[in-house]
């Protein structure tokens, strides 16, 4: 809301002043020459290294010679698309930003890779059983995506995992692949259990994973009532600890699962009921995004021993479900950092197969069908969230004013500090500038400094910081007390997005996602910025970004380019005198968030009533691509309905108010007509901004 007000004010001021560019032809030639030389110094390889795209993006994302991100939906199998050109083409179809682009070929490739890795491991270790993967519906319940997973998973008998009753309904209706598994997790009531058991009559292999001891009796009663022998599993609380954000998923106090005494109790109850042979699956989950392979190996080793013990107790064991946890390398560092992983998919499959085989051979037990619930790894890569930059807030860049000896002493002192800044005294000058600014605010508050003088103080203050920042650029060491300077001098790029709707994990749990421009990557990004979204919330920002060593608080971005349509405006005055820039002044600048295909869409909320974004499904073809599906984002009418507002009633309320204003001669008929037209048009419009 503040952004809109500032934009309108700036538009009015600039329009009234009718500014014009005064740059001489000679100056333009010099600027062009400098930009050309700067561009020559920056290479595509520099952008690859800066944004680490080869680390997190391979084999799907790279940069072409034009400085645009390319997408290779089939990975190493060939075929690529220019993402910038694709976005421009989508916009020409009257589909606005922000938007999610789904690449269905990536889903197919991820499923193929996962199954190929397990097939290779099974062959390598001569494992005497098979792999059956399932996709956890909770990762992304989008109907088109689930249909694609079922379609691409059919050759591999890839199934679905349901963590709730609604997800079970999706799984039963959608999954028609013979012998594919439906793993029934989550809290269960009688209806959930009966529905899962009745699904067997439709040819479904729906296995009820018991997670609470009370569910055992419900299963027994449903079996007796329906005369259907259930397919049952148990979820175990392993003692092996997870790692990272979801480390608490395991252990004695984990939310889900049974401890060892409870597992024995389940076995005894099923045995008394005469259906112990229904117990066929052992399931565990040590958390999402497991970054260290050693943790996975420890968990598999423990679970394998429990599996063989259950088999020896007389259970008809057939399946070992290793749960989720197969990580995604968000920062490309290939380490055990929480946003990365120190193993690949083949290592993961190899260790699971080897550990289970060894445990079963020792006890002469037939090894189980291996099941994994690898959701994040399957769908993260297929989704690209593209959004545009609306404007930028920067510290003043104008040269500070010259201060004469007859001006206020605080101005003279600060001006002297500014002039004296050198490599040998910049640290002292930094603290002096801060002190003089604080003193000036006190003087202003007590009426001893005019507002014009205070403006000069701020110009000098920022001038000092700019000079110090330039010195630090060439310095190998940054003093501790100056570490915050880069953040202080950073720009704020305003993005056409709601973090709460489209990247909720970034806000809620500090999840890192790769974010970068999708074009201009053959140019050096000279700005350091945080991203601020459209919501009127101080938390509506992204200020953590991937880096090789740790996490960086600023993202390297390009300066916004002034549009040719705004050539009548003064570039220098626009940039120097306004903190919040005018969207229409700038050429489009597109950023994208990658690897966000798991969890983000379904967990998004309606903060400030910014709704679902447009979604476009892209399929690679021999001649390029085709748009398979378009799911339009929410309109204002739709989000208002979510919070129980009726759009017709709202329009009628405005109509009545305008009629009253007409009667009181507070508004003209022309103005009232325009108000109603704008109001009704807004109700049918996208909740995000358009340039």
Secondary structure, 3 states (H helix, E strand, C coil): CHHHHHHHHHHHHHHHHCCCCCCCHHHHHHHHHHHHHHHHHCCHHHHHHHHCHHHHCCCCEEECCCCCEEECCCHHHCCCEEHHHHHHHHHHCCCCCCEEEEEHHHHHHHHHHHHHHHHHHHHHCCCCCCECCEEEHHHCCCHHHHHHHHHHHHHHCCEEEECCHHHHHHHHHHCCCCCCEEEECCCCCHHHHHHHHHHHHHCCEEEEEECCCCHHHHHHHHHHHHCCCCCEEEEECCCCCCCHHHHHHCCCCCCCCECHHHHHHHHHHHHHCCCHHHEEEEECCCCCCECCHHHHHHHHHHHHHHHHHHHHCCCCCCEEECCCCECCCCCCCCCCCCCCCCCCHHHHHHHHHHHHHHHHHHCCCCCCEEECCCCHHHHCCCEEEEEEEEEEECCCCCCCCCCCCCCCHHHHHHHHHHHHCCCCCHHHHHHHHHHHHHHHHHHHHCCCCCHHHHHHHHHHHHHHHHHHHHHHHCCCCCCHHHCCHHHHCCEEEEECCCHHHHCHHHHHCCCCCCEEECCCCCCCCCEEEEEECCCCCCCCEECCEECCCCEECCEEECCCCECHHHCCCCHHHHHHHCCCCCHHHECCCEEEEECCCCCHHHHCCCHHHCCCCEEEEEEEECCEEEEEEEECCCEHHHHHHHCCCCHHHHHHHHHHHHHHHHHCCCCCHHHHHHHHHHHHHHHCCECCCCC
